[in-house]
Amino acid sequence: MNPRVKSVKPIEGYKLDIIFENDEEKIYDCSCHLDFGVFKELKDKNYFRQVRCNDGTVVWPHDQDICPDTLYIDSITK
């Protein structure tokens, strides 16, 4: 089982700076999601910056979320 998200901070280029429960800090690029379904709303940079950590993953106010396993596996080490 991959570690869950401990904290998240939005950064330029639709990326997230994530610290996982094992204290690894990684960068996840959300740009690949921006043209699909509920994720289209993330194109609004003000909305994108409203990301927060909840129950071990990242979420936005209108219930968008990304699987914590995806976040861990597809992110790059900072």
Summary of the structure (lengths in Angstrom):
residues: 78
radius of gyration: 11.4
end to end distance: 21.0
largest distance: 32.6
contacts: 207
relative contact order: 0.26
helix: 27%
strand: 36%
